[in-house]
Every structure is written in structure tokens, then in C-alpha cells.
């Protein structure tokens, strides 16, 4: 059985190896593009988009293109540099690698409560250590810190309940999960879709609470009916005893007593039925009132969480609007300022990076599609396998539970992550630069590692397919730092 100490040790060891290997690759080889960041031993970790983050941390948003990158990560790096007086590149490497170690710990703990199997959780964690996007997890990129905020938010909101001994602790965890998901939306734009975890968990908790209330009322009704039956049986016993005592008495007296004794149970039974009907009406009205209040409370929490999680994105867009549209010294007003909903982020993604629906689906991008092919394969197979195993659960949005599998990738608790993966896959495949999909998914979705663990553990899967997948992990882990550190294009 694994322990947190072992998980922590392996996580730290993997980061030490990757940093040293990347630095060595940068020293031994000559950069393809020599215009990158230089001047320190860790400069091999400051490549491509890292240069944008470095510029934002040092000087803020000086150029329009810089608004393609969210401010959360550069702000954290800047704050750390101010307090520790360490260089910004060094602070970025410390934050990224610390975040990766913390993400590993959280992924392991999240796996235990979601998969309900510690061994599967541990094997999933091992796959995370050799993730194909490894180089981006240790460099001046958002992948590691985004993973940490997202995985932690998921861990805190998992199995949220309104009732029980730990309901106060659950509410505290709910508040913290909203905080972490809000932090994730300061790092990357897709942090806003983490609000789906909050919405799903609250509605699931509400559904479970309503079912528990109904079961509780049914048990109470059974107890009342059993009690009334016992009362009637006792009345019958008394009547039989009275019959035996009054055998020697006059027939007329016996007849009168029999009539009275027969009328009494009927009256008692009618009184009990009337009381039960009144009580049942009160319970129904009272329970309905509680359910309505709970629904209002859940809706209010959802609205508050949505406002908080989306607020960094809205504020970021608003600051850009003030800079370029309202208080601009530029002679010509930018095009996006004239839109009904001005959004500099969407405008820049389209103008400078050609991000849009099917914009990347051209013959020239076939090599990048091949580079992303393993991740596309994993997403498709994960969705197909899950839906085949329990299509009812999938089609009913997790309401219907077949109970086919209570542990592992097909656990009931992995359902929401499947929908999350499906959304990420759709956006990555049809809207983004396709080669980015590998690091986009592996830094956002824990279920991809749960699927791979299940796939590699499945005896029905051919060994050759398993070997190819493991080779993909190892190859990208080793070739990624080699190409990235020398400014060669890499995912």
C-alpha cells in the first residue's frame, strides 16, 4: 500500500530529474532560436510562452498580444519575487514545480475517494509523474499551478452532502472549493468551466437529500401503521377476555356490550385514520417547504459561485477595455472595442494565433495532428468505454446508477469528470491549436489518468497497445525537454 510520504518522495524526485535533464539538454545543444531568454542556468526552462509570462511579471501588460495570457500566474510569481528577492525566472520554476508536487498529492487523494481503490489511485499518480506534458509542468507555464487549483477544488467538492455529522465540514469544503476554482480562472480561461463541478455536486447532494427525506417519511408511515395494527390487536384481545367473563350474565347485557365493543374499535380506527391524514398533510406541506427552501439555497450558492469564478475573467476583459478603448492614447480605436460584447481575449486569439472553429484543420497542420493523435485516441476511447459500460448513467446525466462497477474508472463518482473531459476534447479538437491538446487535457482532467490506469490494467487489451501508450508517455517525457529547451517547436 502506498503512503503520502512515498507519493511526496517520488513527486519531488521526478521534478529534480526533469529540471536537471532539461538544463543539461539546454547546455549541450545549440538553440534553434537564439533570441530567447538568456542569462541564468535555468534559462532552458524559459522558452516560448514563458517569455510572455516573464514580460508580464516584470513590466505588466505592455502589448496587446500579452492579453492572451491571464494574469494570475505572473502575479503569484511577482509577489514571491518581491518577498524573497529571488529572480522572477527562479520564482516561476519554484512555483511550477511545487505546484506539480502538490497536484500529485491531491490527485492521489482524489483518486482514492473517487475510484474507491487505493492501488488504482497510486497507479494513476505514477502515470501523472510521466505525463506527456512533463516539460510544461516544470517550466514557466501555467500547467502545474492550474492542475493544483483544479484538482484541489475537485477534491474538496467530492461527495458533498447537506446532511450528516460532517455537514459543517462539507460546507467549509464547498466554500474552499469555490475559492480554488476562482483561483484557477485567474490562471487560464478554461478555469471558468470548473464551475460545472460545483453545479453538479450541489444538485447531486440535493437529489440525495430529497431521497433520504422520502425514505425517512416512508419509515415513519410504516411505524405508524404497525402501531395502529398493534392497538387493534390489543382491542380484540380485550373483547375476547370480556366475552369469557360475561358468559354467565344476561343475554341482553351481553348483546349491549357486544355492540359497544364493536363500535369502539370502529371509532378508534376512524380517529386514528383522521389523525394520520392530518399528520400526513402536515408532513407533506412541511417537507415541501423545506425542499423549496433547499432549492432556493442551492440556486443562490450556484449564482454566487458562478459570479466569483467568472469574475477574474470579466475583470481582466474590463481592464483591457479601459486601457485600449476608454483611456486609450492610440489614434485608431481597436476593432474589438466596437463589438457589442468587447472581448480582447477572443479577438487576440483569432488575430494573432488564428484560434477559431476548424481554423486549424488544414493540410499544413497534419504533422501537428499526428503529434496530438495519442491524446485524441485516449479521449475517444475513454468516452466510448465509459458510455458502453453504462449508457443509462451517461444519458441521464448521472441520475440513473446501474451499479455495474463501484470501483475504478467506471465508478459512479467519475461521471462528472467524463463530461468535463468530453468538453475539453471538443474544444481542443475543433477550436485550439491541435498540438496543445495534450498539455491542455493532462493539466485539467484527472480522469484521463484514471482511464489510462484502467486501460493498462485491463487484461482484454492487447499488450502491444499498452506498450505503445507507455512508450508515448516515456518518449514525450524525454524528447519534450530536449526540443523545448533548445527552442524547437513542441506541443
C-alpha positions as CSV (number, residue, x, y, z in Angstrom):
1,X,0.0,0.0,0.0
2,X,1.3,3.5,-0.9
3,X,1.6,6.3,1.6
4,X,1.6,10.1,1.2
5,X,5.3,10.1,2.1
6,X,6.1,7.8,-0.8
7,X,4.0,9.9,-3.1
8,X,5.7,13.0,-2.0
9,X,9.2,11.5,-2.4
10,X,8.5,10.3,-5.9
11,X,7.0,13.6,-6.9
12,X,10.0,15.6,-5.7
13,X,12.4,13.1,-7.3
14,X,10.7,13.4,-10.6
15,X,10.9,17.2,-10.6
16,X,14.6,17.1,-9.7
17,X,15.3,14.7,-12.5
18,X,13.3,16.7,-15.1
19,X,14.9,20.1,-14.1
20,X,18.4,18.7,-14.3
21,X,17.7,16.9,-17.5
22,X,16.2,20.0,-19.2
23,X,19.2,22.1,-18.0
24,X,21.6,19.6,-19.4
25,X,19.8,19.5,-22.8
26,X,20.0,23.3,-22.9
27,X,23.7,23.3,-22.2
28,X,24.7,20.5,-24.6
29,X,22.7,21.6,-27.6
30,X,22.5,24.9,-29.6
31,X,19.2,26.8,-29.6
32,X,17.2,26.8,-32.8
33,X,16.1,30.3,-32.0
34,X,18.8,32.3,-30.2
35,X,16.5,35.3,-29.4
36,X,15.1,33.7,-26.3
37,X,15.7,34.4,-22.6
38,X,19.3,34.0,-21.6
39,X,21.4,34.8,-18.5
40,X,20.9,32.0,-16.0
41,X,21.3,28.3,-15.6
42,X,17.5,27.8,-15.6
43,X,17.1,29.8,-18.9
44,X,16.4,26.4,-20.6
45,X,13.0,26.4,-18.8
46,X,12.1,29.9,-20.1
47,X,11.0,29.2,-23.6
48,X,8.1,30.0,-26.0
49,X,5.1,31.3,-24.0
50,X,7.3,31.6,-20.9
51,X,8.8,34.7,-22.4
52,X,5.3,36.3,-22.4
53,X,4.7,35.4,-18.8
54,X,8.2,36.7,-17.9
55,X,7.4,40.0,-19.6
56,X,4.1,40.3,-17.8
57,X,5.7,39.6,-14.4
58,X,8.4,42.2,-15.0
59,X,6.6,45.0,-16.8
60,X,2.8,44.2,-16.8
61,X,0.7,44.2,-20.0
62,X,2.6,46.4,-22.4
63,X,1.5,44.9,-25.6
64,X,-1.9,43.9,-27.0
65,X,-0.8,40.3,-27.6
66,X,0.0,39.9,-23.9
67,X,-3.7,39.8,-23.1
68,X,-3.8,36.3,-24.5
69,X,-2.3,35.3,-21.2
70,X,-4.2,35.5,-17.9
71,X,-2.6,37.5,-15.0
72,X,-2.9,35.0,-12.1
73,X,0.4,33.1,-12.6
74,X,2.5,36.2,-13.3
75,X,1.1,37.9,-10.2
76,X,2.0,35.0,-8.0
77,X,5.5,34.9,-9.4
78,X,5.8,38.7,-8.9
79,X,4.6,38.5,-5.3
80,X,7.1,35.7,-4.5
81,X,9.9,37.6,-6.1
82,X,9.1,40.8,-4.1
83,X,9.0,38.9,-0.8
84,X,12.0,36.6,-1.4
85,X,14.1,38.9,-3.6
86,X,14.8,36.0,-5.9
87,X,14.8,36.4,-9.6
88,X,11.5,36.1,-11.4
89,X,12.6,33.1,-13.6
90,X,13.7,31.2,-10.4
91,X,10.5,32.0,-8.6
92,X,8.5,30.7,-11.6
93,X,10.4,27.4,-11.6
94,X,9.9,27.1,-7.8
95,X,6.1,27.8,-8.1
96,X,5.6,25.5,-11.1
97,X,7.5,22.5,-9.6
98,X,6.0,23.0,-6.1
99,X,2.5,23.1,-7.7
100,X,3.3,19.9,-9.6
101,X,4.2,18.1,-6.3
102,X,1.1,19.4,-4.6
103,X,-1.0,18.4,-7.7
104,X,0.4,14.8,-7.4
105,X,-0.6,14.6,-3.8
106,X,-4.1,15.9,-4.4
107,X,-4.5,13.6,-7.5
108,X,-3.6,10.6,-5.4
109,X,-6.1,11.6,-2.6
110,X,-8.8,12.4,-5.1
111,X,-8.3,9.1,-6.8
112,X,-8.8,7.2,-3.5
113,X,-12.2,8.8,-2.8
114,X,-13.3,8.7,-6.5
115,X,-12.0,5.3,-7.6
116,X,-12.6,3.7,-4.2
117,X,-9.4,1.8,-4.7
118,X,-6.0,2.9,-3.3
119,X,-3.9,0.8,-5.7
120,X,-5.7,2.3,-8.8
121,X,-5.2,5.8,-7.3
122,X,-1.5,5.1,-6.8
123,X,-1.0,3.8,-10.4
124,X,-2.8,6.8,-11.7
125,X,-0.5,9.0,-9.8
126,X,2.6,7.2,-11.3
127,X,1.2,7.9,-14.8
128,X,0.9,11.6,-13.8
129,X,4.6,11.6,-13.0
130,X,5.5,10.7,-16.6
131,X,2.7,12.8,-18.2
132,X,3.5,13.6,-21.9
133,X,3.3,17.3,-21.0
134,X,6.0,17.0,-18.3
135,X,8.3,19.8,-19.6
136,X,5.4,22.3,-19.3
137,X,4.7,21.2,-15.7
138,X,8.2,22.3,-14.6
139,X,8.8,25.5,-16.8
140,X,7.3,29.0,-16.7
141,X,3.9,27.7,-17.8
142,X,0.5,27.6,-16.2
143,X,0.0,23.8,-16.4
144,X,1.2,22.8,-12.9
145,X,-0.5,25.6,-10.9
146,X,-3.7,25.2,-12.9
147,X,-3.7,21.5,-12.1
148,X,-3.2,22.2,-8.4
149,X,-6.1,24.6,-8.2
150,X,-8.4,22.4,-10.3
151,X,-7.6,19.1,-8.6
152,X,-7.9,20.6,-5.2
153,X,-11.2,22.2,-6.0
154,X,-12.5,18.8,-7.2
155,X,-11.1,17.0,-4.1
156,X,-12.9,19.5,-1.8
157,X,-16.3,19.3,-3.5
158,X,-16.3,15.5,-4.0
159,X,-19.1,13.7,-2.2
160,X,-20.6,17.0,-0.8
161,X,-23.7,16.4,1.4
162,X,-26.3,18.6,3.0
163,X,-26.9,16.1,5.9
164,X,-24.9,14.0,8.2
165,X,-22.5,14.6,11.1
166,X,-19.9,16.2,8.8
167,X,-22.3,18.7,7.1
168,X,-20.5,21.7,8.6
169,X,-17.2,20.4,7.4
170,X,-18.8,19.8,3.9
171,X,-20.0,23.4,3.8
172,X,-16.5,24.6,4.7
173,X,-15.1,22.4,1.9
174,X,-17.6,23.8,-0.5
175,X,-16.5,27.4,0.2
176,X,-12.8,26.4,-0.2
177,X,-13.6,24.6,-3.5
178,X,-15.2,27.8,-4.8
179,X,-12.1,29.7,-3.8
180,X,-9.8,27.3,-5.6
181,X,-11.9,27.2,-8.7
182,X,-11.9,31.0,-8.7
183,X,-8.1,31.0,-8.4
184,X,-8.0,28.5,-11.4
185,X,-9.9,31.0,-13.5
186,X,-7.2,33.7,-12.8
187,X,-4.7,31.3,-14.4
188,X,-6.4,30.2,-17.6
189,X,-9.7,30.9,-19.5
190,X,-10.9,27.3,-19.2
191,X,-10.9,27.7,-15.4
192,X,-14.4,29.0,-15.7
193,X,-15.8,25.6,-16.8
194,X,-14.7,24.3,-13.4
195,X,-18.0,25.9,-12.1
196,X,-19.6,22.8,-13.6
197,X,-18.2,20.7,-10.8
198,X,-19.9,23.0,-8.2
199,X,-23.3,22.9,-10.0
200,X,-23.2,19.1,-10.5
201,X,-22.2,18.4,-6.9
202,X,-24.8,20.7,-5.4
203,X,-27.6,19.2,-7.5
204,X,-26.4,15.7,-6.7
205,X,-26.4,16.5,-3.0
206,X,-29.9,18.0,-3.3
207,X,-31.2,14.9,-5.0
208,X,-29.7,12.6,-2.4
209,X,-31.2,14.7,0.4
210,X,-34.7,14.6,-1.2
211,X,-34.4,10.8,-1.5
212,X,-33.3,10.5,2.2
213,X,-36.2,12.7,3.3
214,X,-38.7,10.5,1.3
215,X,-37.2,7.3,2.8
216,X,-37.4,8.8,6.3
217,X,-41.1,9.7,5.8
218,X,-41.8,6.2,4.4
219,X,-40.2,4.6,7.5
220,X,-42.3,6.8,9.8
221,X,-45.5,5.8,8.0
222,X,-44.6,2.1,8.4
223,X,-44.1,2.6,12.1
224,X,-47.4,4.3,12.5
225,X,-49.3,1.6,10.6
226,X,-47.6,-1.1,12.6
227,X,-48.5,0.8,15.8
228,X,-52.2,1.1,14.8
229,X,-52.3,-2.7,14.0
230,X,-50.9,-3.5,17.4
231,X,-53.6,-1.3,19.0
232,X,-56.3,-3.1,17.1
233,X,-55.0,-6.5,18.1
234,X,-54.9,-5.5,21.7
235,X,-58.5,-4.3,21.5
236,X,-59.5,-7.7,20.1
237,X,-57.8,-9.5,22.9
238,X,-59.7,-7.3,25.5
239,X,-63.0,-8.1,23.8
240,X,-62.4,-11.8,23.9
241,X,-61.5,-11.6,27.6
242,X,-64.7,-9.7,28.3
243,X,-66.6,-12.3,26.4
244,X,-65.3,-15.0,28.7
245,X,-66.1,-13.1,31.9
246,X,-69.6,-12.2,30.8
247,X,-70.8,-15.6,29.8
248,X,-72.9,-16.1,32.9
249,X,-74.6,-12.7,32.5
250,X,-77.9,-12.0,30.9
251,X,-78.1,-12.3,27.1
252,X,-79.4,-8.8,26.8
253,X,-76.5,-7.3,28.6
254,X,-74.1,-9.4,26.5
255,X,-75.7,-8.1,23.3
256,X,-75.4,-4.4,24.5
257,X,-71.8,-4.9,25.5
258,X,-71.0,-6.6,22.2
259,X,-72.5,-3.6,20.3
260,X,-70.4,-1.2,22.4
261,X,-67.3,-3.2,22.0
262,X,-67.8,-3.4,18.2
263,X,-68.5,0.3,18.0
264,X,-65.4,1.3,20.0
265,X,-62.8,-0.3,17.6
266,X,-64.5,1.3,14.7
267,X,-64.5,4.7,16.4
268,X,-60.9,4.3,17.4
269,X,-59.9,3.2,13.9
270,X,-61.6,6.3,12.4
271,X,-59.9,8.6,14.9
272,X,-56.5,7.1,14.1
273,X,-57.1,7.4,10.4
274,X,-58.2,11.0,10.7
275,X,-55.1,11.8,12.8
276,X,-52.8,10.1,10.3
277,X,-54.4,12.0,7.5
278,X,-53.9,15.3,9.3
279,X,-50.3,14.4,10.2
280,X,-49.6,13.2,6.7
281,X,-50.9,16.5,5.3
282,X,-48.7,18.5,7.7
283,X,-45.6,16.4,6.9
284,X,-46.2,16.8,3.2
285,X,-46.6,20.6,3.4
286,X,-43.6,20.9,5.8
287,X,-41.3,18.7,3.7
288,X,-42.4,20.6,0.6
289,X,-41.5,23.8,2.3
290,X,-38.1,22.5,3.3
291,X,-37.4,21.2,-0.3
292,X,-38.3,24.6,-1.8
293,X,-36.0,26.4,0.7
294,X,-33.2,23.9,-0.1
295,X,-33.7,24.5,-3.9
296,X,-33.5,28.3,-3.3
297,X,-30.4,27.9,-1.2
298,X,-28.7,25.7,-3.8
299,X,-29.6,28.1,-6.6
300,X,-28.3,31.0,-4.5
301,X,-25.0,29.2,-3.9
302,X,-24.7,28.4,-7.6
303,X,-25.2,32.0,-8.6
304,X,-22.7,33.2,-6.1
305,X,-20.1,30.6,-7.2
306,X,-20.6,31.5,-10.9
307,X,-20.2,35.2,-10.1
308,X,-17.0,34.5,-8.2
309,X,-15.5,32.0,-10.7
310,X,-16.3,34.2,-13.7
311,X,-15.3,37.5,-12.0
312,X,-11.5,37.2,-12.8
313,X,-12.2,36.7,-16.5
314,X,-14.7,39.6,-16.6
315,X,-12.3,41.9,-14.6
316,X,-9.5,41.0,-17.0
317,X,-11.5,42.0,-20.0
318,X,-12.7,45.2,-18.3
319,X,-9.1,46.3,-17.5
320,X,-8.2,45.8,-21.2
321,X,-11.3,47.7,-22.3
322,X,-10.2,50.7,-20.0
323,X,-6.7,50.5,-21.3
324,X,-7.3,50.3,-25.1
325,X,-10.9,51.7,-25.5
326,X,-11.7,54.3,-22.9
327,X,-8.4,55.8,-21.8
328,X,-6.5,54.9,-25.0
329,X,-3.9,57.2,-26.5
330,X,-3.9,55.2,-29.7
331,X,-5.1,57.2,-32.7
332,X,-7.2,54.4,-34.1
333,X,-9.6,52.5,-31.8
334,X,-9.1,48.8,-31.9
335,X,-11.8,46.8,-33.7
336,X,-12.8,44.7,-30.7
337,X,-13.7,47.9,-28.8
338,X,-16.7,48.4,-31.2
339,X,-18.2,44.9,-30.6
340,X,-21.4,44.5,-28.7
341,X,-19.5,42.5,-26.1
342,X,-15.9,43.7,-26.3
343,X,-13.5,40.8,-25.6
344,X,-9.8,41.4,-26.2
345,X,-9.0,37.8,-25.3
346,X,-11.2,36.3,-28.1
347,X,-10.0,39.0,-30.6
348,X,-6.3,38.4,-29.9
349,X,-6.7,34.6,-30.1
350,X,-8.2,34.9,-33.5
351,X,-6.0,37.7,-34.9
352,X,-2.6,36.6,-33.7
353,X,-3.0,32.8,-33.2
354,X,-5.8,32.0,-35.6
355,X,-7.8,30.3,-32.9
356,X,-11.3,29.5,-34.1
357,X,-13.7,26.7,-35.2
358,X,-11.9,24.4,-37.6
359,X,-9.3,27.2,-38.4
360,X,-6.5,24.7,-37.7
361,X,-7.9,21.9,-39.9
362,X,-5.6,22.5,-42.9
363,X,-3.2,20.1,-44.8
364,X,-0.2,22.0,-43.4
365,X,-1.2,21.1,-39.8
366,X,-1.2,17.3,-40.4
367,X,2.1,16.9,-38.6
368,X,0.6,18.6,-35.5
369,X,-2.4,16.3,-35.7
370,X,-0.1,13.3,-35.7
371,X,1.7,14.8,-32.7
372,X,-1.7,15.1,-30.9
373,X,-3.0,11.8,-32.2
374,X,-2.2,9.7,-29.0
375,X,-4.2,12.2,-26.8
376,X,-7.1,12.3,-29.2
377,X,-7.1,8.5,-29.2
378,X,-7.2,8.4,-25.4
379,X,-10.1,10.9,-25.2
380,X,-12.2,9.0,-27.7
381,X,-11.5,5.5,-26.2
382,X,-12.2,6.8,-22.7
383,X,-15.6,8.2,-23.7
384,X,-16.6,5.1,-25.7
385,X,-15.6,2.7,-23.0
386,X,-17.4,4.6,-20.3
387,X,-20.6,5.0,-22.4
388,X,-20.6,1.3,-23.4
389,X,-20.2,0.3,-19.8
390,X,-23.2,2.3,-18.6
391,X,-25.0,4.3,-21.2
392,X,-28.1,4.8,-18.9
393,X,-25.9,6.7,-16.4
394,X,-24.4,8.8,-19.2
395,X,-27.7,9.6,-20.9
396,X,-29.4,10.5,-17.6
397,X,-26.6,12.8,-16.6
398,X,-25.6,10.5,-13.7
399,X,-29.1,10.3,-12.2
400,X,-29.6,6.6,-13.1
401,X,-27.0,4.3,-11.5
402,X,-26.7,0.8,-12.8
403,X,-24.3,-0.3,-10.2
404,X,-22.2,-2.3,-12.7
405,X,-19.0,-1.1,-11.3
406,X,-18.4,0.5,-7.9
407,X,-14.6,1.0,-8.2
408,X,-12.1,2.3,-10.7
409,X,-12.7,4.3,-13.9
410,X,-16.3,3.1,-14.2
411,X,-17.2,4.3,-10.7
412,X,-20.4,6.4,-10.3
413,X,-18.2,9.2,-8.9
414,X,-16.2,9.6,-12.2
415,X,-19.3,10.5,-14.2
416,X,-18.9,14.3,-13.9
417,X,-15.2,14.1,-15.0
418,X,-16.3,12.2,-18.2
419,X,-18.5,15.1,-19.2
420,X,-15.7,17.5,-18.3
421,X,-13.2,15.5,-20.5
422,X,-15.7,15.5,-23.4
423,X,-16.0,19.3,-23.3
424,X,-12.2,19.7,-23.1
425,X,-11.7,17.3,-26.0
426,X,-14.3,19.1,-28.2
427,X,-12.7,22.5,-27.6
428,X,-9.2,21.2,-28.1
429,X,-10.0,19.3,-31.3
430,X,-12.1,21.9,-33.1
431,X,-11.1,25.3,-31.8
432,X,-7.5,25.3,-30.5
433,X,-4.1,24.6,-32.0
434,X,-4.3,20.8,-32.0
435,X,-0.8,20.1,-30.7
436,X,-1.7,22.0,-27.5
437,X,-4.5,19.4,-26.6
438,X,-2.0,17.1,-24.8
439,X,-1.0,19.6,-22.2
440,X,-4.4,21.2,-22.2
441,X,-6.1,17.9,-21.1
442,X,-3.4,16.5,-18.9
443,X,-3.3,19.7,-16.8
444,X,-7.1,20.0,-16.5
445,X,-8.6,16.5,-16.3
446,X,-7.7,13.8,-13.6
447,X,-10.0,11.3,-15.4
448,X,-7.6,10.9,-18.3
449,X,-5.1,9.3,-15.9
450,X,-7.8,7.1,-14.3
451,X,-8.8,5.9,-17.8
452,X,-5.2,5.1,-18.7
453,X,-4.7,3.2,-15.5
454,X,-7.8,1.1,-16.2
455,X,-6.9,0.6,-19.9
456,X,-3.3,-0.6,-19.0
457,X,-4.7,-2.9,-16.2
458,X,-7.3,-4.4,-18.5
459,X,-6.3,-8.0,-19.4
460,X,-8.5,-7.9,-22.5
461,X,-6.5,-5.1,-24.0
462,X,-3.6,-6.4,-26.2
463,X,-0.1,-5.9,-24.8
464,X,1.1,-4.2,-27.9
465,X,-1.5,-1.4,-27.4
466,X,-0.4,-1.0,-23.8
467,X,3.3,-0.9,-24.8
468,X,2.5,1.9,-27.4
469,X,0.8,4.0,-24.8
470,X,3.6,3.7,-22.3
471,X,6.1,4.4,-25.0
472,X,4.2,7.6,-25.8
473,X,4.5,8.7,-22.2
474,X,8.2,8.0,-21.9
475,X,9.0,9.3,-25.3
476,X,7.3,12.7,-24.7
477,X,8.9,12.9,-21.3
478,X,12.4,12.6,-22.7
479,X,12.1,14.3,-26.1
480,X,10.0,17.2,-24.8
481,X,12.7,18.8,-22.6
482,X,15.3,18.2,-25.4
483,X,13.3,20.1,-28.0
484,X,11.7,22.7,-25.7
485,X,15.0,23.8,-24.1
486,X,16.5,24.5,-27.5
487,X,13.6,26.4,-28.8
488,X,12.3,23.8,-31.2
489,X,8.5,23.6,-31.7
490,X,6.9,21.3,-29.2
491,X,3.2,20.9,-28.4
